[in-house]
Amino acid sequence: MKIVFTHKCLEYSQAGHPESVARVKSSADLLCGQYEFVEPTAAGEETIGLVHPPEHLSRVKSRSFVDWDTPAYDGIYDYARLSVGAAVEAAELALGGDPAFSLMRPPGHHAGRDSVSGFCYFNNIAIAARKALQDVERVAIIDFDCHHGNGTQSIFLGDRRVLYVSLHQSPLYPGTGLTQKENCLNYPVPAGTGENEYMEVFRSALTDLIQFNPAMIAVSAGFDAFKDDPITDMGLDTSTFEKIGEEIRKLGRPTFSVLEGGYADRLGECIAAYLKGLES
C-alpha cells in the first residue's frame, strides 16, 4: 500500500470550514512511517479535460464561481490540479500492482462536469477512472462517503463501462441518490445506522459489483459516516472501516482509493483501519 500525498495540499484554508488543513495533516502524521509516501504531480489540462470542459477549467482558474460551501481560495486551481494528479497517480500505481490511497484535499465527488459543489472543484475519482479506462474495459466505483456523490453519478450515468455504487445517509446533502439509475446503484441508509446494518447493505451492494466484473476498482473513501463526525449522523466505528476494506480486498481487483469526506478528530484512525482491512 502506497500513500499519495504532498504537504502542498495543506497550504490553503478558511477559518471554521470543516474541510480543514488539520484533518489531513493529522492523518498524514499518523500514517507516516507505516507506509511509503509518494509525491504527486499536478494533472494537466488534457487529463482534467477527460471529464471537465474548458469552460469549467477557466472558471476554476479565474475563481469566477460562487458556492458558499466551496470557497474561491487563492491558487485553488493549482491545488485542485494536484488533487487530481494524486488520484491519477494512485490509479496508475494500482494498475501496476501497488494498491494506493490518495490522501489529498480538496475532495472531488460532488463536482459535476461543469460545476463546483460541496467542497469539490474537479472530480478526482471520475478523472482517474476515465483515464484508467484507456487501459482497462470496465471500472467500478465504490463510494462510501456519507454524502451521495452526485457529481460522479452525473458524469457516468449511462456509461456501460462504469458501475457506480454508493452507500450514503439519507436524508442528507445533496439530497440525491435516492433510487437506482441505470449503471448507478444507490443504497441510501437512515441516520443512526450502525455497523451490522451498514455492512449487510454493503455486502449486498458488492454482489451487484461482482456481476459487473470490473477490471479495476476505484474507491471514493469518505469517513464521515463515523459516529463522531460533526456534520453527519451515522453510527459507524473505526472497526467498520476495517471491515469495509476487507470486503473490498476480497474482490481481488486492482484497487485505488481517494479521500473524500471525514471531519472528525479521529479521521486518521478511520483511514488507518480501512487500509488495514485492505491489506489484511
Rosetta blueprint (number, residue, H / E / L):
1 M L
2 K E
3 I E
4 V E
5 F L
6 T L
7 H H
8 K H
9 C H
10 L H
11 E L
12 Y L
13 S L
14 Q L
15 A L
16 G L
17 H L
18 P L
19 E L
20 S L
21 V H
22 A H
23 R H
24 V H
25 K H
26 S H
27 S H
28 A H
29 D H
30 L H
31 L H
32 C E
33 G L
34 Q L
35 Y E
36 E E
37 F E
38 V E
39 E L
40 P L
41 T L
42 A L
43 A L
44 G L
45 E H
46 E H
47 T H
48 I H
49 G L
50 L L
51 V L
52 H L
53 P L
54 P H
55 E H
56 H H
57 L H
58 S H
59 R H
60 V H
61 K H
62 S H
63 R L
64 S L
65 F L
66 V L
67 D L
68 W L
69 D L
70 T L
71 P L
72 A L
73 Y L
74 D L
75 G L
76 I H
77 Y H
78 D H
79 Y H
80 A H
81 R H
82 L H
83 S H
84 V H
85 G H
86 A H
87 A H
88 V H
89 E H
90 A H
91 A H
92 E H
93 L H
94 A H
95 L H
96 G L
97 G L
98 D L
99 P L
100 A E
101 F E
102 S E
103 L L
104 M L
105 R L
106 P L
107 P L
108 G L
109 H L
110 H L
111 A L
112 G E
113 R L
114 D L
115 S E
116 V L
117 S E
118 G L
119 F L
120 C E
121 Y L
122 F L
123 N L
124 N H
125 I H
126 A H
127 I H
128 A H
129 A H
130 R H
131 K H
132 A H
133 L L
134 Q L
135 D L
136 V L
137 E L
138 R L
139 V E
140 A E
141 I E
142 I E
143 D E
144 F L
145 D L
146 C L
147 H L
148 H L
149 G L
150 N H
151 G H
152 T H
153 Q H
154 S H
155 I H
156 F H
157 L L
158 G L
159 D L
160 R L
161 R L
162 V E
163 L E
164 Y E
165 V E
166 S E
167 L E
168 H E
169 Q E
170 S L
171 P L
172 L L
173 Y L
174 P L
175 G L
176 T L
177 G L
178 L L
179 T L
180 Q L
181 K E
182 E L
183 N L
184 C E
185 L E
186 N E
187 Y E
188 P E
189 V E
190 P L
191 A L
192 G L
193 T L
194 G E
195 E H
196 N H
197 E H
198 Y H
199 M H
200 E H
201 V H
202 F H
203 R H
204 S H
205 A H
206 L H
207 T H
208 D H
209 L H
210 I H
211 Q H
212 F H
213 N L
214 P L
215 A L
216 M E
217 I E
218 A E
219 V E
220 S E
221 A E
222 G L
223 F L
224 D L
225 A L
226 F E
227 K L
228 D L
229 D L
230 P L
231 I L
232 T L
233 D L
234 M L
235 G E
236 L E
237 D L
238 T H
239 S H
240 T H
241 F H
242 E H
243 K H
244 I H
245 G H
246 E H
247 E H
248 I H
249 R H
250 K L
251 L L
252 G L
253 R L
254 P L
255 T E
256 F E
257 S E
258 V E
259 L E
260 E L
261 G L
262 G L
263 Y L
264 A L
265 D L
266 R L
267 L H
268 G H
269 E H
270 C H
271 I H
272 A H
273 A H
274 Y H
275 L H
276 K H
277 G H
278 L H
279 E H
280 S L
